[in-house]
């Protein structure tokens, strides 16, 4: 009987001494202390009041009695009371086989289903009983915070999760207020990692408080990234507007009409081409070879008069914009007055890296025109020259010089670059 997987209790002798197995205790509850092996009427009066009459009847007539449902604290179980014969052939006791009623079984299944949901749902759930100071948590809480339910009683959880006393007091005030709202809370895991969460606390009874928390770390990271992108966009828009304003002012200075408008539109087009290239690259930067190719594409005639050579190097967005505008001005000048204004002139654009004694790496780019009309001394510095010698030097952080030699214009551009931006993309610049 004791090893049976079914709930059984034996009432033996004329005093109905109680003997039961563990399954009975799990289902109906263990008897009061000292009741085991003792008369049930004296030591378990609550149960005896319910089953005593049936047990006496079985002892008297030796017939099984089916009790579909008990009462009181045992209303959710049913019993079959069967006579057990002694050595003389008489009824020596009664064996009660216990089973759950349909209502109890339904309740048990509902609890098991609820527990399964609580343990599998990807949401942190806490149940706190303030009277007993008992905190229960689900598996998602254990997974995210790092403490198991058994370990919680061994640590000061509030101190561990909220090490800053002022912030801890703020969180505690929210938890005890039971306001019908969510609060974003920064927690610290067992391993010391910050965890961004959002919590809702409610009081379902005087004895139980429930907390529901979700992990919003990814959402917070996305919000921060969005804020950075918006700030960066605002910064770039302001810079672009300032550039357009400068292009307009310089293009129209002292001269108006169709020629000024055409210069302004050409410069805007060059700026737009640089923006397009950076957009393709996600505004992380652009290869110098790509910047040169796009900036000089309006000046190519298909006869390979523009020769481009250089190592692969990545420019920052700021450097790419400045370089694109500078190359546009050089190309425009070559087309109007220099090597590209006749049928025999050529332009060579080449760059390489050099290591300075202080460990700094610099890019040295040379624009070299040849075969064009003789170049005289430049009497007046126009916008193109000022952009090259002043603006470009400022944007790139290095010197820029332009010489109007009789054989052709030479422009030398030097600027520092971080070493990890070298050789970031395969292949040489296209000629």
C-alpha positions as CSV (number, residue, x, y, z in Angstrom):
1,X,0.0,0.0,0.0
2,X,2.7,2.4,0.9
3,X,4.4,2.0,-2.4
4,X,1.2,2.4,-4.4
5,X,1.2,5.2,-7.0
6,X,-2.5,5.9,-6.0
7,X,-3.6,7.9,-2.9
8,X,-4.6,5.3,-0.2
9,X,-5.4,5.5,3.5
10,X,-6.1,2.6,5.8
11,X,-8.3,2.9,8.8
12,X,-7.5,-0.1,11.0
13,X,-9.1,-1.7,14.0
14,X,-12.1,-0.7,16.0
15,X,-10.5,2.7,16.8
16,X,-9.7,3.3,13.1
17,X,-6.0,4.0,13.4
18,X,-4.7,6.1,10.4
19,X,-2.1,4.7,8.0
20,X,-1.6,6.4,4.6
21,X,0.9,6.6,1.8
22,X,2.7,9.7,0.4
23,X,0.2,10.0,-2.5
24,X,-2.6,10.6,-0.1
25,X,-0.7,13.3,1.7
26,X,0.1,15.0,-1.6
27,X,-3.6,15.0,-2.6
28,X,-5.5,15.5,0.7
29,X,-2.9,16.8,3.0
30,X,-0.9,15.1,5.7
31,X,-2.7,14.4,9.0
32,X,-2.0,16.5,12.1
33,X,1.2,15.8,14.0
34,X,0.9,12.6,16.0
35,X,-2.2,11.3,14.2
36,X,-0.4,8.7,12.2
37,X,-1.2,5.3,13.6
38,X,-3.6,6.8,16.1
39,X,-7.4,6.8,16.3
40,X,-8.7,9.2,13.7
41,X,-11.7,10.3,15.8
42,X,-9.3,11.8,18.4
43,X,-6.4,12.9,16.3
44,X,-8.0,13.9,13.0
45,X,-11.5,15.1,14.0
46,X,-12.0,17.3,10.9
47,X,-11.7,14.4,8.5
48,X,-13.4,11.9,10.9
49,X,-16.5,14.1,11.0
50,X,-16.8,13.7,7.2
51,X,-15.8,10.0,6.7
52,X,-16.5,8.5,10.1
53,X,-20.2,7.4,9.5
54,X,-19.2,5.7,6.2
55,X,-16.3,3.9,7.7
56,X,-18.4,2.6,10.6
57,X,-21.0,1.4,8.1
58,X,-18.4,-0.5,6.1
59,X,-17.0,-2.1,9.3
60,X,-20.6,-3.1,10.2
61,X,-21.9,-4.7,7.0
62,X,-18.7,-5.4,5.0
63,X,-19.9,-3.6,1.9
64,X,-18.0,-1.0,-0.2
65,X,-19.3,2.6,-0.1
66,X,-18.7,5.1,-3.0
67,X,-18.5,8.7,-1.8
68,X,-18.6,10.8,-5.0
69,X,-17.5,13.9,-3.2
70,X,-16.5,14.7,0.4
71,X,-17.2,18.0,2.1
72,X,-15.5,20.8,3.9
73,X,-11.8,21.2,3.3
74,X,-11.9,17.9,1.4
75,X,-14.6,18.8,-1.0
76,X,-12.4,18.4,-4.1
77,X,-11.7,14.7,-3.5
78,X,-13.8,11.5,-3.6
79,X,-13.3,8.2,-1.9
80,X,-14.1,4.5,-2.3
81,X,-14.3,2.9,1.2
82,X,-13.6,-0.9,0.9
83,X,-13.6,-3.5,3.7
84,X,-10.3,-5.2,4.6
85,X,-10.7,-8.7,6.2
86,X,-8.6,-9.8,9.1
87,X,-7.3,-13.2,9.8
88,X,-10.6,-14.4,11.3
89,X,-12.5,-13.5,8.1
90,X,-14.1,-10.5,9.7
91,X,-13.7,-6.9,8.7
92,X,-10.6,-5.6,10.3
93,X,-10.4,-2.2,8.7
94,X,-11.3,0.0,5.8
95,X,-9.2,1.0,2.8
96,X,-10.1,4.3,1.2
97,X,-8.9,4.8,-2.4
98,X,-8.9,8.5,-3.1
99,X,-9.3,10.3,-6.4
100,X,-9.7,13.9,-7.5
101,X,-13.1,15.2,-8.3
102,X,-13.7,16.7,-11.8
103,X,-13.7,20.2,-10.3
104,X,-10.3,19.6,-8.5
105,X,-8.8,18.0,-11.6
106,X,-10.0,21.0,-13.7
107,X,-8.5,23.4,-11.2
108,X,-5.2,21.5,-11.1
109,X,-5.0,21.6,-14.9
110,X,-5.8,25.3,-15.0
111,X,-3.0,25.9,-12.5
112,X,-0.6,23.8,-14.5
113,X,-1.5,25.7,-17.7
114,X,-1.1,29.0,-16.0
115,X,2.3,28.0,-14.6
116,X,3.4,26.8,-18.1
117,X,2.4,30.2,-19.5
118,X,4.2,32.1,-16.8
119,X,7.3,30.1,-17.4
120,X,7.4,30.3,-21.2
121,X,6.1,33.8,-21.9
122,X,9.0,36.2,-22.8
123,X,8.0,38.6,-20.1
124,X,9.4,39.0,-16.6
125,X,6.8,38.2,-13.9
126,X,7.3,38.6,-10.1
127,X,4.9,37.7,-7.3
128,X,5.6,39.2,-3.9
129,X,3.9,38.3,-0.7
130,X,4.7,41.2,1.7
131,X,3.4,39.4,4.8
132,X,5.6,36.5,4.3
133,X,8.4,38.4,2.5
134,X,8.3,35.8,-0.2
135,X,9.3,36.7,-3.8
136,X,8.6,34.3,-6.7
137,X,9.9,34.9,-10.2
138,X,9.4,33.2,-13.6
139,X,12.1,31.8,-15.9
140,X,12.4,34.9,-18.0
141,X,13.3,36.9,-14.9
142,X,15.9,34.3,-14.1
143,X,17.3,34.3,-17.7
144,X,17.6,38.1,-18.0
145,X,18.8,39.0,-14.4
146,X,20.9,35.9,-13.8
147,X,19.6,34.8,-10.3
148,X,17.5,31.7,-9.9
149,X,14.4,31.6,-7.8
150,X,16.2,29.6,-5.1
151,X,19.0,32.2,-4.9
152,X,16.8,35.2,-4.4
153,X,16.4,34.6,-0.7
154,X,20.2,34.7,-0.3
155,X,20.8,38.1,-1.8
156,X,19.5,41.7,-1.2
157,X,18.0,41.9,-4.6
158,X,17.1,45.6,-4.6
159,X,20.7,46.5,-3.6
160,X,22.1,44.3,-6.3
161,X,19.8,45.4,-9.1
162,X,19.8,49.1,-8.2
163,X,23.2,49.9,-6.7
164,X,22.5,53.7,-6.6
165,X,20.6,54.5,-3.4
166,X,18.7,57.5,-4.8
167,X,17.6,55.6,-7.9
168,X,16.7,52.6,-5.7
169,X,14.4,54.8,-3.6
170,X,12.8,56.1,-6.8
171,X,12.1,52.6,-8.1
172,X,10.8,51.5,-4.7
173,X,8.4,54.4,-4.5
174,X,7.0,53.5,-7.9
175,X,6.6,49.9,-6.9
176,X,4.8,50.7,-3.7
177,X,2.5,53.3,-5.4
178,X,0.8,50.8,-7.7
179,X,0.1,53.6,-10.2
180,X,-1.7,52.3,-13.3
181,X,1.2,53.1,-15.6
182,X,4.4,51.7,-16.9
183,X,7.8,53.0,-15.8
184,X,11.1,52.6,-17.7
185,X,13.7,51.2,-15.2
186,X,17.4,50.6,-15.6
187,X,18.4,47.4,-13.9
188,X,21.8,45.7,-13.3
189,X,22.1,42.0,-14.0
190,X,24.1,39.5,-11.9
191,X,27.0,39.9,-14.2
192,X,27.0,43.7,-13.9
193,X,25.4,44.3,-17.4
194,X,22.9,47.2,-17.6
195,X,19.4,46.1,-18.6
196,X,16.8,48.6,-19.8
197,X,13.3,47.4,-18.8
198,X,9.8,48.7,-18.5
199,X,7.6,47.6,-15.5
200,X,4.0,47.6,-14.5
201,X,3.1,46.8,-10.8
202,X,-0.4,45.9,-9.5
203,X,-1.9,44.6,-6.3
204,X,-4.2,41.7,-6.9
205,X,-5.0,41.2,-3.1
206,X,-3.8,42.3,0.3
207,X,-1.4,39.4,0.3
208,X,0.0,39.4,-3.3
209,X,1.7,42.0,-5.5
210,X,2.4,41.3,-9.1
211,X,5.1,42.9,-11.3
212,X,5.3,42.6,-15.1
213,X,8.5,43.6,-16.8
214,X,9.7,43.6,-20.4
215,X,13.2,44.0,-21.8
216,X,13.4,47.2,-23.9
217,X,17.2,47.3,-24.3
218,X,17.0,47.0,-28.1
219,X,14.3,49.7,-28.2
220,X,16.4,52.1,-26.1
221,X,19.4,51.5,-28.3
222,X,17.4,52.2,-31.4
223,X,16.0,55.4,-29.9
224,X,19.5,56.5,-29.0
225,X,20.7,55.7,-32.6
226,X,17.7,57.6,-34.0
227,X,18.5,60.6,-31.9
228,X,22.1,60.5,-33.1
229,X,21.0,60.2,-36.7
230,X,18.5,63.1,-36.4
231,X,21.2,65.3,-34.8
232,X,23.7,64.3,-37.5
233,X,21.1,65.1,-40.2
234,X,20.4,68.5,-38.7
235,X,24.1,69.2,-38.6
236,X,24.5,68.1,-42.2
237,X,21.5,70.1,-43.4
238,X,22.8,73.3,-41.8
239,X,26.3,72.7,-43.3
240,X,24.8,72.0,-46.7
241,X,22.6,75.2,-46.6
242,X,25.7,77.2,-45.6
243,X,27.6,75.7,-48.5
244,X,24.8,76.5,-50.9
245,X,24.6,80.1,-49.6
246,X,28.4,80.5,-50.1
247,X,28.2,79.0,-53.6
248,X,25.4,81.4,-54.5
249,X,27.2,84.4,-53.1
250,X,30.5,83.6,-54.8
251,X,29.0,82.6,-58.1
252,X,27.0,85.9,-58.3
253,X,29.7,88.2,-56.9
254,X,30.4,91.0,-59.4
255,X,28.8,89.2,-62.2
256,X,25.2,88.1,-63.0
257,X,23.2,86.8,-65.9
258,X,23.2,83.4,-67.5
259,X,26.9,82.8,-66.9
260,X,26.6,83.2,-63.2
261,X,23.5,81.0,-63.0
262,X,25.3,78.3,-65.0
263,X,28.3,78.4,-62.6
264,X,26.0,78.2,-59.7
265,X,24.0,75.3,-61.1
266,X,27.2,73.4,-62.0
267,X,28.5,73.8,-58.5
268,X,25.2,72.6,-57.0
269,X,25.4,69.6,-59.3
270,X,28.9,68.7,-58.0
271,X,27.6,69.0,-54.4
272,X,24.7,66.8,-55.3
273,X,26.9,64.2,-56.9
274,X,29.0,64.0,-53.7
275,X,25.9,63.6,-51.6
276,X,24.6,60.8,-53.8
277,X,27.9,58.9,-53.4
278,X,27.8,59.3,-49.6
279,X,24.2,58.2,-49.5
280,X,25.1,55.0,-51.4
281,X,27.8,54.3,-48.7
282,X,25.4,55.1,-45.9
283,X,27.3,58.3,-45.0
284,X,30.1,56.2,-43.5
285,X,32.5,57.7,-46.0
286,X,33.5,57.2,-49.6
287,X,36.6,55.9,-51.5
288,X,38.8,58.7,-52.8
289,X,38.8,56.9,-56.2
290,X,35.0,57.0,-56.4
291,X,35.0,60.7,-55.4
292,X,37.5,61.5,-58.1
293,X,35.6,59.5,-60.7
294,X,32.2,61.1,-60.0
295,X,33.6,64.7,-59.7
296,X,35.4,64.4,-63.1
297,X,32.7,62.5,-65.0
298,X,31.3,65.7,-66.6
299,X,34.7,66.5,-68.0
300,X,35.5,63.2,-69.6
301,X,35.1,62.9,-73.4
302,X,35.9,59.2,-73.8
303,X,39.4,59.8,-75.2
304,X,41.3,59.0,-71.9
305,X,42.6,62.5,-71.6
306,X,42.1,62.4,-67.8
307,X,44.4,59.8,-66.1
308,X,43.6,58.8,-62.5
309,X,45.9,56.7,-60.4
310,X,46.1,56.1,-56.6
311,X,45.8,53.7,-53.7
312,X,42.5,52.7,-52.2
313,X,41.7,55.0,-49.3
314,X,38.4,55.9,-47.6
315,X,37.5,59.5,-46.9
316,X,35.2,60.7,-44.2
317,X,32.0,62.4,-45.3
318,X,33.4,65.8,-44.6
319,X,36.6,65.1,-46.6
320,X,34.6,63.6,-49.5
321,X,32.4,66.7,-49.9
322,X,35.4,69.1,-49.7
323,X,37.4,67.0,-52.2
324,X,34.5,66.7,-54.6
325,X,33.9,70.5,-54.7
326,X,37.7,71.1,-55.2
327,X,38.0,68.7,-58.1
328,X,34.9,70.3,-59.7
329,X,36.6,73.7,-59.6
330,X,39.8,72.3,-61.0
331,X,37.9,70.5,-63.8
332,X,35.9,73.6,-64.7
333,X,39.0,75.7,-64.8
334,X,40.8,73.1,-67.0
335,X,37.8,73.0,-69.4
336,X,37.6,76.7,-69.8
337,X,41.2,77.8,-69.7
338,X,43.5,74.9,-69.2
339,X,44.4,71.4,-70.5
340,X,40.8,70.4,-71.4
341,X,40.1,73.6,-73.4
342,X,41.9,72.2,-76.6
343,X,42.1,68.8,-78.2
344,X,45.6,67.8,-77.0
345,X,45.8,68.6,-73.4
346,X,45.8,66.1,-70.6
347,X,45.1,66.0,-66.9
348,X,46.8,63.6,-64.5
349,X,45.4,63.0,-61.0
350,X,47.5,60.8,-58.7
351,X,47.8,60.3,-55.0
352,X,49.7,58.2,-52.5
353,X,50.2,57.8,-48.8
354,X,53.3,59.0,-46.9
355,X,54.3,58.3,-43.3
356,X,55.6,61.3,-41.4
357,X,58.3,61.2,-38.7
358,X,55.7,61.8,-36.0
359,X,53.8,58.7,-37.0
360,X,51.1,60.5,-38.9
361,X,49.9,59.2,-42.3
362,X,49.2,61.7,-45.0
363,X,47.6,61.5,-48.4
364,X,49.5,63.5,-51.1
365,X,47.3,64.2,-54.1
366,X,48.6,66.0,-57.2
367,X,46.5,67.6,-60.1
368,X,48.9,68.1,-63.0
369,X,47.8,69.6,-66.3
370,X,49.9,69.5,-69.5
371,X,49.5,70.1,-73.2
372,X,47.0,73.0,-72.9
373,X,47.4,76.6,-73.9
374,X,50.2,78.5,-72.2
375,X,49.2,79.6,-68.7
376,X,49.8,83.1,-67.6
377,X,50.0,84.5,-64.0
378,X,46.6,84.6,-62.4
379,X,45.8,88.3,-61.9
380,X,42.9,87.8,-59.5
381,X,41.9,85.0,-57.1
382,X,38.4,83.8,-57.9
383,X,36.1,81.6,-55.9
384,X,37.7,78.5,-57.2
385,X,41.2,79.5,-56.0
386,X,39.9,80.6,-52.7
387,X,38.0,77.3,-52.3
388,X,41.1,75.3,-53.0
389,X,43.6,77.3,-50.9
390,X,41.4,78.2,-48.0
391,X,38.3,76.2,-47.7
392,X,39.8,72.9,-48.8
393,X,42.8,73.3,-46.5
394,X,40.5,74.0,-43.6
395,X,38.1,71.1,-44.3
396,X,40.9,68.6,-44.9
397,X,43.3,69.8,-42.2
398,X,46.3,70.1,-44.5
399,X,47.9,72.6,-46.9
400,X,46.7,73.1,-50.5
401,X,48.8,74.9,-53.1
402,X,47.9,75.8,-56.7
403,X,50.6,77.0,-59.2
404,X,49.8,78.5,-62.6
405,X,52.9,77.4,-64.5
406,X,53.3,78.1,-68.2
407,X,53.1,74.3,-69.0
408,X,49.9,73.9,-67.0
409,X,48.3,74.2,-63.6
410,X,49.6,72.1,-60.8
411,X,47.6,71.7,-57.6
412,X,49.0,69.8,-54.6
413,X,46.7,68.7,-51.8
414,X,48.0,67.2,-48.6
415,X,45.9,66.0,-45.6
416,X,46.2,63.6,-42.7
417,X,44.2,60.4,-42.5
418,X,43.9,57.6,-39.9
419,X,45.9,54.5,-40.9
420,X,42.9,52.1,-40.6
421,X,41.1,54.0,-43.4
422,X,43.8,52.9,-45.9
423,X,43.2,49.9,-48.2
424,X,39.7,49.4,-46.8
425,X,38.2,48.6,-50.2
426,X,39.8,46.4,-52.9
427,X,41.1,47.5,-56.3
428,X,42.9,50.6,-57.6
429,X,41.1,53.7,-58.7
430,X,39.7,53.5,-62.2
431,X,41.6,55.6,-64.9
